[in-house]
């Protein structure tokens, strides 16, 4: 599960039966802010992970975009690491 709850971009909680970001209608490419909101961390944490090459991203001009699938995989790996 991506987390105990997810919110859509208007801020409404959509936890009822949602188990993946795909089911929550999350866009395929996320901004740093959107990724931070989904993982409940700061934008600076997301940027640190990107610059450390821990979180794969796409650079578009001066901005970063994170693939939804990459964020899902990263989240699972992070959860597994924290458990061990």
Secondary structure, DSSP 8 states (H G I E B T S, - for coil): ---S--B-TTS-B--TT--STTTTT--SEE-HHHHHHHHTS-HHHHHHHHHTTSS--EEETTEEEEEHHHHHHHHHHHHHHHH-
